[in-house]
Amino acid sequence: MQIGRPEDRLQASLGEVTRLLETHRVLDTLIHRQEGSRRDLLENLQHRQNLAELHGRLRTLHPADLAFILETLPRDDRHLVWSQTPTELKGQVLVEVSEGVRRSLVEELPHATLVAALRVLDADDLAYLKDAVPDEVWHEASRSLDAGDQSFLRATVAYPEDSIGHLMSGEVADVRESGTLQEAMGDLRQRGPLPDHTDRLYVVDVRNVLRGAVSLADFLRHDPQAPIAGVMTTDIVTFKPDEPIDSAVKAFERYDLISAPVIDDRGKLVGRLSVDVVMDWVRAESDRRTLKRAGLSGDEDLFASVMDSARNRWPWLMVNLLTAFVASRVIGLFEHTIEQLVALATLMPIVASVGGNTGNQTVALVVRGLALDQIQLGNARYLVRKEVLVSLLNGVLWGLLVGFFALAIYRSASLGLVMASAVFLNLLVAALVGIAVPLALQRTGRDPVQGASVLLTFITDSMGFLLFLGLAQMFLL
Amino acid sequence: MQIGRPEDRLQASLGEVTRLLETHRVLDTLIHRQEGSRRDLLENLQHRQNLAELHGRLRTLHPADLAFILETLPRDDRHLVWSQTPTELKGQVLVEVSEGVRRSLVEELPHATLVAALRVLDADDLAYLKDAVPDEVWHEASRSLDAGDQSFLRATVAYPEDSIGHLMSGEVADVRESGTLQEAMGDLRQRGPLPDHTDRLYVVDVRNVLRGAVSLADFLRHDPQAPIAGVMTTDIVTFKPDEPIDSAVKAFERYDLISAPVIDDRGKLVGRLSVDVVMDWVRAESDRRTLKRAGLSGDEDLFASVMDSARNRWPWLMVNLLTAFVASRVIGLFEHTIEQLVALATLMPIVASVGGNTGNQTVALVVRGLALDQIQLGNARYLVRKEVLVSLLNGVLWGLLVGFFALAIYRSASLGLVMASAVFLNLLVAALVGIAVPLALQRTGRDPVQGASVLLTFITDSMGFLLFLGLAQMFLL
């Protein structure tokens, strides 16, 4: 019996694969030290034994586990494992693996192998991989589907990548409104196994218009002679194919859905969205956010080549460098002031830093509020008022603290006062900008996660320097 | 028929509630301008009509929608809506609502009402609310459960909050190994409706040891006379109650699970984990991350009072201020140097800023790698080498760029060279620290998300100032 903890199994598989790779490397080194026919003999032996063992081990793995192992391995090992992965598993692995790694795996395969790998996939998975493989490969692979699946495929890939239409499945277990549970069951049996994640059957009329749903549990509970129309529920959450997947994520979470029907404008059943797709999206989105905040594009592969990684990071660093230059020029305006009172150079980063940090706290709250749809036109004013009040309170508190610090070190009450005022004012700026920036990014159709922090830090830095050095120039010199 | 888009429905409900609240406020103002008996009459009228309408509207809402509405409303409106929420819904709303808002809702209810609200909940939900309500309220509410549920409840609340044992459900549809599908179905029918999210029934032996599982679809597909033991699958992913929920999240995502059995050390079935609980956790975790990165504790309520919000943000600001002070003291060491060449004050924030930003990119990659278990002892060395190479490449590139900038503005080749070297070295520091800090936090059992960024910025700031001003002192003066 194979009842087991998933983490243990996965780590064991990874350990085994790593061990086989290690053996491969050791043998390789040994062989290359040998010469002539002895080398050939050994090489042959190694290839036959070690690689066969690796190949055999990989064949037994779940595609998701294989994807995980490929993601974890450095480039060379990944290449070796991928070359030993059975072709019939390769397609499913490409579906499971993260974007950055997928690119590197696709690049390694000749077109013919890629077509063979994709040919075993169903229409949903093929739709998902549309943009990941060369067009001609994709078209050739999709020709092996039957006519119905091909037309579903054409329809689904036409929707944007983050839309429900693109992510929905065409495999829907539907039953007719007329008839009894028993008749529906007989009908279903003929059609073969139910699609994965089928928790309920969708009830349609003769024109394929959605009328309701019957849960599988209802089939077990009710008399087989009961009419479908009497057992079905009509209170169903439905989606349209052109809606963004985000709205489905919220509904699946809020109403604890397993699957939901997708209908067109005339109410006809066109597909089905299931919780596994939604959950994958949530996880991927959460990872993307981690990277986006640092200005990294898409799914940067942890083991991408040095050149690829460096290039991936340049656009953001360029933005950062430009903003740092501008902030630096703000200081440059006051070089004469600093010359007269060099203590200013020491204290000015504090004003910028405190502003940046309080502002980022506001940004985090607003970004989460936007993600959860909690911020509306009606309560935005309330939110601004609250954040301003918090910043006034914090401004007095931290301003005084920082002011006393300056006073204590430089024995100058007026320097302390200038420092306190600058912190107070910069916290106010930070609160207003911390709300305004993510809201403005959202309004203009941009992602509030990406860029909000950099824009905010730019403003709080520049304003921090400007306020502090400006006040110093006015009142200290 | 109620087939409808969930977003539309929810926004419509929110709009209606907001409209009723608005009417309430307008009437309130009008009434307070009146005097004497006329005022009483109007007050009576308003209370009867408007609040009754609000109450009626709230009664028809899904608890999750009500929770959303309460989260979106400012304090006063939230108070009014909560007071008008029917008691029988209040318990379910408390389960659905986010942590920060839950606290404010619980505080408003007298103990007797709270007990009444909780009494309608099942054992899973009561376990979930254990730490959210006063102990005596919780104990009184749990007394209304039957004996079996009470003992499940005692067991489950003893596990840590983020463990599978704490989050599992006691409602498990299990069938005996011996017997046919038909017998099992008859047995199930007697026990009433199946628990939510039941995609398969767990098969146990006489000692309640898990032996396998039969999917509901299998019941429909197979001959009712087939023996359970012949139909069931034995390849099941199982969990132990003391495992952290994180390991379940990964397994649910990887293997597309709907539910999974929880077994004790002797293999006995003790509970069930379902995808809705796992998905709630993923979403909550993703939101928590957004806040944690800014040093905000738990679920800060967007509409918390000014004082609560301010206090929530102080610990982190204190840490930030301390690190800023230290960085400022590093500059203080070189006041004499700056006095001689004031341009240094203008350029030094650039060195610090470029280091902080590249370092944060590394942190983001490592944090995601850790979250996905992609970083192991074996590949950590590879990762360090790669990040160091990227930083060397970037160091040369950005160092030269920044150096030329300094040269162009201040017409000093040696200043440019010092600037370039400082940027180059600080990028190297940033890469090493960017890997080391999240790994060290993880090793010591801390959360790599919280604190990594602040620690990194602290080091890149201080080192940036130290390297730049130190090099300047050595080579320019």
HADDOCK unambig.tbl for C-alpha pairs under 7 A between the chains (distance, minus, plus):
assign (segid A and resid 1 and name CA) (segid B and resid 234 and name CA) 5.86 0.50 0.50
assign (segid A and resid 1 and name CA) (segid B and resid 235 and name CA) 6.89 0.50 0.50
assign (segid A and resid 2 and name CA) (segid B and resid 234 and name CA) 6.16 0.50 0.50
assign (segid A and resid 2 and name CA) (segid B and resid 235 and name CA) 4.93 0.50 0.50
assign (segid A and resid 2 and name CA) (segid B and resid 236 and name CA) 6.62 0.50 0.50
assign (segid A and resid 3 and name CA) (segid B and resid 234 and name CA) 6.70 0.50 0.50
assign (segid A and resid 3 and name CA) (segid B and resid 235 and name CA) 5.79 0.50 0.50
assign (segid A and resid 3 and name CA) (segid B and resid 236 and name CA) 5.04 0.50 0.50
assign (segid A and resid 3 and name CA) (segid B and resid 237 and name CA) 6.02 0.50 0.50
assign (segid A and resid 3 and name CA) (segid B and resid 238 and name CA) 6.27 0.50 0.50
assign (segid A and resid 4 and name CA) (segid B and resid 236 and name CA) 6.96 0.50 0.50
assign (segid A and resid 4 and name CA) (segid B and resid 237 and name CA) 5.68 0.50 0.50
assign (segid A and resid 4 and name CA) (segid B and resid 238 and name CA) 5.61 0.50 0.50
assign (segid A and resid 5 and name CA) (segid B and resid 237 and name CA) 6.15 0.50 0.50
assign (segid A and resid 5 and name CA) (segid B and resid 238 and name CA) 5.46 0.50 0.50
assign (segid A and resid 5 and name CA) (segid B and resid 239 and name CA) 5.76 0.50 0.50
assign (segid A and resid 6 and name CA) (segid B and resid 237 and name CA) 6.01 0.50 0.50
assign (segid A and resid 6 and name CA) (segid B and resid 251 and name CA) 6.31 0.50 0.50
assign (segid A and resid 7 and name CA) (segid B and resid 247 and name CA) 6.76 0.50 0.50
assign (segid A and resid 64 and name CA) (segid B and resid 254 and name CA) 5.69 0.50 0.50
assign (segid A and resid 71 and name CA) (segid B and resid 374 and name CA) 6.80 0.50 0.50
assign (segid A and resid 72 and name CA) (segid B and resid 374 and name CA) 4.81 0.50 0.50
assign (segid A and resid 72 and name CA) (segid B and resid 375 and name CA) 6.76 0.50 0.50
assign (segid A and resid 74 and name CA) (segid B and resid 379 and name CA) 6.81 0.50 0.50
assign (segid A and resid 185 and name CA) (segid B and resid 220 and name CA) 6.59 0.50 0.50
assign (segid A and resid 189 and name CA) (segid B and resid 221 and name CA) 5.69 0.50 0.50
assign (segid A and resid 194 and name CA) (segid B and resid 217 and name CA) 6.72 0.50 0.50
assign (segid A and resid 199 and name CA) (segid B and resid 199 and name CA) 6.53 0.50 0.50
assign (segid A and resid 216 and name CA) (segid B and resid 216 and name CA) 6.47 0.50 0.50
assign (segid A and resid 217 and name CA) (segid B and resid 194 and name CA) 6.71 0.50 0.50
assign (segid A and resid 220 and name CA) (segid B and resid 185 and name CA) 6.57 0.50 0.50
assign (segid A and resid 221 and name CA) (segid B and resid 189 and name CA) 5.69 0.50 0.50
assign (segid A and resid 234 and name CA) (segid B and resid 1 and name CA) 5.86 0.50 0.50
assign (segid A and resid 234 and name CA) (segid B and resid 2 and name CA) 6.17 0.50 0.50
assign (segid A and resid 234 and name CA) (segid B and resid 3 and name CA) 6.70 0.50 0.50
assign (segid A and resid 235 and name CA) (segid B and resid 1 and name CA) 6.88 0.50 0.50
assign (segid A and resid 235 and name CA) (segid B and resid 2 and name CA) 4.92 0.50 0.50
assign (segid A and resid 235 and name CA) (segid B and resid 3 and name CA) 5.79 0.50 0.50
assign (segid A and resid 236 and name CA) (segid B and resid 2 and name CA) 6.62 0.50 0.50
assign (segid A and resid 236 and name CA) (segid B and resid 3 and name CA) 5.04 0.50 0.50
assign (segid A and resid 236 and name CA) (segid B and resid 4 and name CA) 6.96 0.50 0.50
assign (segid A and resid 237 and name CA) (segid B and resid 3 and name CA) 6.02 0.50 0.50
assign (segid A and resid 237 and name CA) (segid B and resid 4 and name CA) 5.67 0.50 0.50
assign (segid A and resid 237 and name CA) (segid B and resid 5 and name CA) 6.17 0.50 0.50
assign (segid A and resid 237 and name CA) (segid B and resid 6 and name CA) 6.02 0.50 0.50
assign (segid A and resid 238 and name CA) (segid B and resid 3 and name CA) 6.26 0.50 0.50
assign (segid A and resid 238 and name CA) (segid B and resid 4 and name CA) 5.59 0.50 0.50
assign (segid A and resid 238 and name CA) (segid B and resid 5 and name CA) 5.45 0.50 0.50
assign (segid A and resid 239 and name CA) (segid B and resid 5 and name CA) 5.75 0.50 0.50
assign (segid A and resid 247 and name CA) (segid B and resid 7 and name CA) 6.78 0.50 0.50
assign (segid A and resid 251 and name CA) (segid B and resid 6 and name CA) 6.32 0.50 0.50
assign (segid A and resid 253 and name CA) (segid B and resid 276 and name CA) 6.91 0.50 0.50
assign (segid A and resid 253 and name CA) (segid B and resid 279 and name CA) 6.75 0.50 0.50
assign (segid A and resid 253 and name CA) (segid B and resid 280 and name CA) 6.39 0.50 0.50
assign (segid A and resid 254 and name CA) (segid B and resid 64 and name CA) 5.71 0.50 0.50
assign (segid A and resid 256 and name CA) (segid B and resid 276 and name CA) 5.33 0.50 0.50
assign (segid A and resid 276 and name CA) (segid B and resid 253 and name CA) 6.93 0.50 0.50
assign (segid A and resid 276 and name CA) (segid B and resid 256 and name CA) 5.34 0.50 0.50
assign (segid A and resid 279 and name CA) (segid B and resid 253 and name CA) 6.75 0.50 0.50
assign (segid A and resid 279 and name CA) (segid B and resid 279 and name CA) 6.72 0.50 0.50
assign (segid A and resid 280 and name CA) (segid B and resid 253 and name CA) 6.39 0.50 0.50
assign (segid A and resid 286 and name CA) (segid B and resid 286 and name CA) 5.80 0.50 0.50
assign (segid A and resid 287 and name CA) (segid B and resid 368 and name CA) 6.27 0.50 0.50
assign (segid A and resid 290 and name CA) (segid B and resid 364 and name CA) 5.81 0.50 0.50
assign (segid A and resid 290 and name CA) (segid B and resid 368 and name CA) 6.74 0.50 0.50
assign (segid A and resid 291 and name CA) (segid B and resid 364 and name CA) 5.48 0.50 0.50
assign (segid A and resid 291 and name CA) (segid B and resid 365 and name CA) 6.65 0.50 0.50
assign (segid A and resid 294 and name CA) (segid B and resid 360 and name CA) 6.15 0.50 0.50
assign (segid A and resid 294 and name CA) (segid B and resid 361 and name CA) 5.05 0.50 0.50
assign (segid A and resid 294 and name CA) (segid B and resid 364 and name CA) 6.47 0.50 0.50
assign (segid A and resid 296 and name CA) (segid B and resid 361 and name CA) 6.99 0.50 0.50
assign (segid A and resid 302 and name CA) (segid B and resid 365 and name CA) 6.68 0.50 0.50
assign (segid A and resid 306 and name CA) (segid B and resid 386 and name CA) 6.06 0.50 0.50
assign (segid A and resid 306 and name CA) (segid B and resid 389 and name CA) 6.60 0.50 0.50
assign (segid A and resid 306 and name CA) (segid B and resid 390 and name CA) 5.51 0.50 0.50
assign (segid A and resid 310 and name CA) (segid B and resid 390 and name CA) 5.59 0.50 0.50
assign (segid A and resid 310 and name CA) (segid B and resid 394 and name CA) 6.90 0.50 0.50
assign (segid A and resid 317 and name CA) (segid B and resid 357 and name CA) 6.99 0.50 0.50
assign (segid A and resid 321 and name CA) (segid B and resid 354 and name CA) 6.41 0.50 0.50
assign (segid A and resid 324 and name CA) (segid B and resid 350 and name CA) 5.40 0.50 0.50
assign (segid A and resid 324 and name CA) (segid B and resid 353 and name CA) 6.62 0.50 0.50
assign (segid A and resid 325 and name CA) (segid B and resid 350 and name CA) 6.68 0.50 0.50
assign (segid A and resid 328 and name CA) (segid B and resid 346 and name CA) 5.37 0.50 0.50
assign (segid A and resid 328 and name CA) (segid B and resid 347 and name CA) 6.14 0.50 0.50
assign (segid A and resid 328 and name CA) (segid B and resid 349 and name CA) 6.78 0.50 0.50
assign (segid A and resid 328 and name CA) (segid B and resid 350 and name CA) 6.80 0.50 0.50
assign (segid A and resid 331 and name CA) (segid B and resid 346 and name CA) 5.34 0.50 0.50
assign (segid A and resid 332 and name CA) (segid B and resid 346 and name CA) 5.43 0.50 0.50
assign (segid A and resid 335 and name CA) (segid B and resid 342 and name CA) 6.46 0.50 0.50
assign (segid A and resid 338 and name CA) (segid B and resid 342 and name CA) 6.99 0.50 0.50
assign (segid A and resid 339 and name CA) (segid B and resid 339 and name CA) 6.26 0.50 0.50
assign (segid A and resid 339 and name CA) (segid B and resid 342 and name CA) 6.04 0.50 0.50
assign (segid A and resid 342 and name CA) (segid B and resid 335 and name CA) 6.48 0.50 0.50
assign (segid A and resid 342 and name CA) (segid B and resid 339 and name CA) 6.05 0.50 0.50
assign (segid A and resid 345 and name CA) (segid B and resid 345 and name CA) 5.74 0.50 0.50
assign (segid A and resid 346 and name CA) (segid B and resid 328 and name CA) 5.35 0.50 0.50
assign (segid A and resid 346 and name CA) (segid B and resid 331 and name CA) 5.35 0.50 0.50
assign (segid A and resid 346 and name CA) (segid B and resid 332 and name CA) 5.45 0.50 0.50
assign (segid A and resid 347 and name CA) (segid B and resid 328 and name CA) 6.12 0.50 0.50
assign (segid A and resid 349 and name CA) (segid B and resid 328 and name CA) 6.80 0.50 0.50
assign (segid A and resid 350 and name CA) (segid B and resid 324 and name CA) 5.42 0.50 0.50
assign (segid A and resid 350 and name CA) (segid B and resid 325 and name CA) 6.70 0.50 0.50
assign (segid A and resid 350 and name CA) (segid B and resid 328 and name CA) 6.81 0.50 0.50
assign (segid A and resid 353 and name CA) (segid B and resid 324 and name CA) 6.64 0.50 0.50
assign (segid A and resid 354 and name CA) (segid B and resid 321 and name CA) 6.43 0.50 0.50
assign (segid A and resid 360 and name CA) (segid B and resid 294 and name CA) 6.14 0.50 0.50
assign (segid A and resid 361 and name CA) (segid B and resid 294 and name CA) 5.02 0.50 0.50
assign (segid A and resid 361 and name CA) (segid B and resid 296 and name CA) 6.98 0.50 0.50
assign (segid A and resid 364 and name CA) (segid B and resid 290 and name CA) 5.81 0.50 0.50
assign (segid A and resid 364 and name CA) (segid B and resid 291 and name CA) 5.48 0.50 0.50
assign (segid A and resid 364 and name CA) (segid B and resid 294 and name CA) 6.46 0.50 0.50
assign (segid A and resid 365 and name CA) (segid B and resid 291 and name CA) 6.64 0.50 0.50
assign (segid A and resid 365 and name CA) (segid B and resid 302 and name CA) 6.71 0.50 0.50
assign (segid A and resid 368 and name CA) (segid B and resid 287 and name CA) 6.29 0.50 0.50
assign (segid A and resid 368 and name CA) (segid B and resid 290 and name CA) 6.76 0.50 0.50
assign (segid A and resid 374 and name CA) (segid B and resid 71 and name CA) 6.84 0.50 0.50
assign (segid A and resid 374 and name CA) (segid B and resid 72 and name CA) 4.85 0.50 0.50
assign (segid A and resid 375 and name CA) (segid B and resid 72 and name CA) 6.79 0.50 0.50
assign (segid A and resid 379 and name CA) (segid B and resid 74 and name CA) 6.83 0.50 0.50
assign (segid A and resid 386 and name CA) (segid B and resid 306 and name CA) 6.06 0.50 0.50
assign (segid A and resid 389 and name CA) (segid B and resid 306 and name CA) 6.58 0.50 0.50
assign (segid A and resid 390 and name CA) (segid B and resid 306 and name CA) 5.51 0.50 0.50
assign (segid A and resid 390 and name CA) (segid B and resid 310 and name CA) 5.59 0.50 0.50
assign (segid A and resid 394 and name CA) (segid B and resid 310 and name CA) 6.88 0.50 0.50
